[in-house]
Amino acid sequence: MDNGVFISYRRSVSAFIARAVFQDLRTHGIDTFMDVENIDTGEFDMIILNQIAARPYFLLILTPGTLERCVESNDWLLREINHALILRRQIILVHTLNFSFDDCARYLPAPLHSALLRWNAVSVPHDLFDAAMDKLRTRFLKPINLPVYSTPTAERVEVEQRIQQALAEPAVTESQLSAQDYFERALKRPARDYAGKIADYSEAIRLNPFYAEAHNNRGNAYYDKGDLTSAIADYTRSIELNNPELHFPYNNRGSAYKDLGDLTSAIADYSEAIRLNPNYAAAYNNRGNVRKAKGDLAGAIADYDRAIRIKPDYADAYYNRGNARYIRRDLNGAIADYNQAIRLKPDYVNAYYNRAVAHDVKGDRIGALEDFRRILEIAPDGADATEARDYIATHGE
């Protein structure tokens, strides 16, 4: 009989609530494992998966934003959930009040979200955290008889080091939990509610001045608003505060530098994001765009190649590689990439437009006409519609 717990969470959106749960369970004598370092890297780490096998309970921390990246087949959190299901762990969903269970259907494959919704769920309001944890421990984490597997001898030292690393983290305060609540409120706001997001992230930062993820996300809101100077300041502060390091602020700051025209700084930041997470497909794609802008087409194509190897369904990377190949006058290669981008994203207007141009340069006016007609079907009032109509009027039958 055992009631050991593995905590699965998305570090970028739920680090404080996950750490608070870990600290409460360990304080009450429950063997609990939480990885504070690699949970968001996407690296396949057998040591972590073996810790799921070593404990009967699997606690999935659910906050706004937790499941969004589960649409990617190589997402690490998704792998943990699938592994827990394969091992028939006792899954408990620990969610904050801001989490919407609609996210399960939105971001998880149908069999998986149906399976998860059959498991017990415990709400942990930030202002009633202690009562919620008492309910979790006494009602749901009772010793049960499930097959568990001892940690392999070769992994025991590293596992103990990771546990000690988690135990060494400062105790989560009530102010930090309140900051987490404002952080989640910002995540739930509509994408274009920049003022609301900035206000919520600012309050989270006021309550917890060392909240690296809140600085990063406020930077995103400033970036989307067009205030690149404020965005860079927040990304820089996030980088300064972050320990262990996240790769997101470097990637995001790189994009802000790119938009400001500082391509050298952009490449440096994308490269640092890649160093921190070698499986970060978006950073490869973004660095490829900057290398292309600098005229380094070979380097750009190499980055797009890497992004596609990591994420085979990355439509934008195919599109961008197609553009680089077009500039090199590799028209067949460009068209092949646009084909793949369109297969993955059937309403990809830019890919249809560029493929139409490539067809026209090759002398394939039938192919170009088909693409321009498709553009009018998808976006009759879009930016490319006028050119599409003009081409059809000039070259159509």
N, C-alpha and C positions, 0 to 999 in steps of 0.2 A: 504494500500500500504506500502511495507516494502522492504528494501534492506539489512537486516541483514545477516551476513556471519558466517558460521562455517568452520574453517580451519582443514582439515584432512591431516596428514603428517606422515612420518616415521622418528621418532626423530633421529635414529642412522645415517641417511644419509642426512637429509634435515632440520635440526634444524635451521640453520642460515637463509636460504631463507624463511622458514615458519615464523620465528620471524620477518624478515624484512617486509614481506607482512602484517602481523598482525599490526605492528607498523605504517605502512603507512596508512592502512585503518582506524585505530583508530584515527590517527592524522587528517584525513579528515572527522571525525564525523560519520563513519559507525560503527554500532554496530557489533562487531566482537568477536567471541569466539575461543580461542585456548587453549588446555590443554598442559601445559609444563611438566606435571609430569607422567601421566599414559598412554600416547599415545602408548607406546611400550610394555606394560606389558602383554597384552593378557587377562587382567581381564575384565569380563563382567560388565561394570559400567553403570547402568541405567541413572545416572546423565548426563554422556556424551551423551548418545543417546537422552536424552530429550533436549539437547541443539541443536542437529540437527533438532529436531521437532520445536524448538522455532525460527528458522530462515529460510527464503526461499532459501538462496543461500548456496551451499556446494562447497567449493573450495578444490580440491584435488591437493596437491603439488606433482609433479612428477619429480624425479631425478633418476639417475642410482641407482639401488638397492632398490627403493621404493616398487616395486611389487613382489620381489622375494619370500617373505615369504607368499604371498597370495595363494600359492599352498597348504598351511596348512589350513584345514577347520576351525580351531579355531583362526585364525589370527585376531587380533583386527582391523587392518586397513581394512581388507576385510569385517568385520562386519559393520564397519562404512559406507563403500560404499554401501553395501546391504541395510542398513537401510535408507540411503538417497534415494535409488531407490524406496524402498517400499513407502516412504513418498512423492515421486514425487518431491523432491527438485530440484531446478534449479542447475544442476551440471556444474561447470566450471573447466577445466583442466588447471592448472597453471604449466608450465613445463620449465625447463632450457634447454639450447641448447644441453647439453650432453645427455639428455634423449632420448631413442629410443622408438617409439610407437610400435615397434615389441615386446616389453616387455608385452604389453597388451595381445596379443595373446599367448605369451609364458607362462605367469604366472596366467592369469585369466581364469575362466571357460568361454566357448564359448558365452553363452547368455550375460554374464556380460561384456566381452570385446567388444562385438558388440554394446551393449547399450552405453558404455562409449564413444566410438568413434563417436557417433552421437552428442555429446555435444560440445559446444564451447571450444576452446583451446587458451590460451594466452601464448606466449613465453616471458620469463623474463631473458634476457641476463644480466649477472652481471654488465657489463659496461654500460648498457642502462636501468638500473633498474627503474629509476624515470619515464622515458618515457613509459615503459611497464606498470607501475602501473597507470599512467594517463589514458592509453588506457583501462585498466581493469575497473577502476572506472567509466569512462565516457561512455563507450560503452556497458559494460556487466553487471554492477551492478546497473542498474536503478531500482527504486522501482517497485515492481510487486505485483500483487494480488494473492498470494498463501496462502492456509490455514496454519497458524502457531499456535502453542500451547504454552500457557504461562508456564513458569517454575513452577513446583509444589511448593507450599509455603514451604514445608519442605526442599526443596533443594536450596532455594534462597541464603541463607547465604554461603553455600559451593560454589555455582556458582560464587558469587561475590568474594569470596576469591581466586578462581582460576583465575578469570579475573585480579584481582589486582596482583596476582603472575606473570602473564604474562606481565602486564604493568610495573612491577618493574624490568624486565630484561633490561640490558643496551641496548642502541640503537645500532643496527647493523651498522658497519662501512663499508666503501668501501673496506678496506683491508680484512675484514672478508668475504665479498662477493667474492673477488678475491681468497681467500683461499678456499672457497667452490668450486670454479671452478676447481682448481687444485685437490681438493679432488675427484670431480666427474670424472676428467680425469683419475685418478688412478683406480677408480671403473670400468671404461670402458676398461681398458687394458686387454689383454689376461691373463688368470690365471697364467701362468708361466713366465710372464714378471716381475720378481721380481725387477730387477734393475729399470725399468721404474716406477713401483708402488712406490718403496721406494723414488725415486727422486721426484715424484709428491707429495707424502704425506709430504716429508721433506720441499718442498716449501710451502705447505699449512701451515705447522707448523711455518715456518719462518715468514709468513705473519700474522699468528694468533697463538702465542705461547701457548695460552690457549685452543687449539682445541683438546678436549679430544678424540673425535671420530677419528681424524686423527692419534693421537698417537696409539689408539687401532688398527686401520687398518694397520698402518705401522708395528705394532707388528705382525699382521697376515702375512704380506709379509716376515718379517724376519723369522717368524716361518716356513713358507712354504719353505723358502730358506735353513733352517736348522741352522740358527743363533739364538739359543735359548736364549743366554745371552742378546742379543739386544732386542729380543722379550719380555722377562720378564721386561726389563727396560722400554720399551714403554707401556706395560700393566700397570705397576706400576704407571707411570706418568699419564696415562689416569684415573686411579682410584683416584689419588691425585687431579686431576683437575675437576673431574666430579661432578656436583651439579645441579639438583638432580642426584642421583647415577644411573648409568646404570649397568646392571648385566653382560653384555658381557665381559668386561675386566677381571672380576674374573674367568669366565668360561675359557677364553682363556689362562690366566696365569696358571690356574690349569692344562691345557693340557701341557703347556711348562714344568711345574714342574714335571708332570708325566713322560714326555720323558727324563727328567734329572735324574729320579729315586727318586725324593723327593716326595714320596707318601703321607706323612703326610701333607705337604704344599698343595699338589694337592687337597686332600680331604677338607682341610680348605677353599680353594678358591671355589671349587664347592659348598660347603655348604653355603658360603656367597652369591653366585649367586642365589641359591635356596631361601635363606632368602629374597633377594631383589625381586625375582620373583618366587613365589611358583608354577607357571605353566610353568616353564622352563624345558621342557622335556629333552633337550639335556644335561643339567647339571645333571639331575638324571641319565641318561644313562652313562655319563662320570664318575660320582662318583661310579656308580655300577661297572664299569670296574676296577677302582682303588681298590675298596673293594674286588673284586674278586682276583686281583693280590696280595692283602695282606692276602688272605685266608678266608676272611669274606664272605662266600657264602650266608648266610642268609641275611646279609645286602645288598649284591649285588642284590640278587633276589628281595628284597623289593624295591630297587631303580628302577630296570627294570619294576617291576609291576607298580610303580607310573608313570614312563615315558609312558608306554603303556596306562594307564588310561587317561593321558592328551592327548596323540597323538595315537589313535588306529591304525593308518596306519604306525607306526614307525618300519620299517623292521629291522633296525639295533638293536633296543631294543629287538625284538623277538629273533634275532640271538644270541645276547649276553646272554640273559636269557637261551637260549638253551644250550650255552656253560657251563654256571654255573650249570644247571641241569645235564648235561653230567658228569661234574666233581663229582657231588654227586651221580652218577650212577642211576639217574632217567632217564633211556633211553627213556621211553615212553613220558615223559614230554619234554625231549630234542627234540625228533623227532617231536612232536606236534608244538614246537616253530619253528623249522627249516621249517616245512610245511608252517606255517603262513608267515615266512620271504620270502619264495619262492613265495607264492601266491601274496605277495605285490610287490616283485621284482623278476620277472621270470628269470632273468639272474644272480642271486646271486650265483656266483661260490663257494664262501666260504661256503655258507649254503648247497649247494649240496654236497660238499666234506665232511663236518662234519656230514651231515645226512647219507651219505654213510658209514662213519666210524661207526656211531651208529647202522645202520642196520647190519653191519658186526659183531659187538660185540654181537648183539642179535641173530646172526646166520641166519639173513635174507640176504643171498647172492644175491638173485634175486633183492631185493630192492637196495642193494649196487651196483650191476651191472648197474641197470637202472640209478642211480645217476652218476656213473662214466662215463657212455656213454653220459649222458646229458652234463657233463663237457666238453667232447671232442667236442660236437656240439657247445657249447657256446664259448669255449676258447681253440681251438686245440693246440695253441702255448703257453698257459698259464703256470704258475708255477706248477700247479697240474696235467698237462697233462701226464707227464711221469708216475707218480704213478697211474693215471687212466688207462693208457695203460697196465702197469704191472699187475694191479689187473684183468683187463679184460682177459689178456693173461693167467693168472694163474687159474682164476675161471670161465671164460666164457665157453660157449659150443663150 
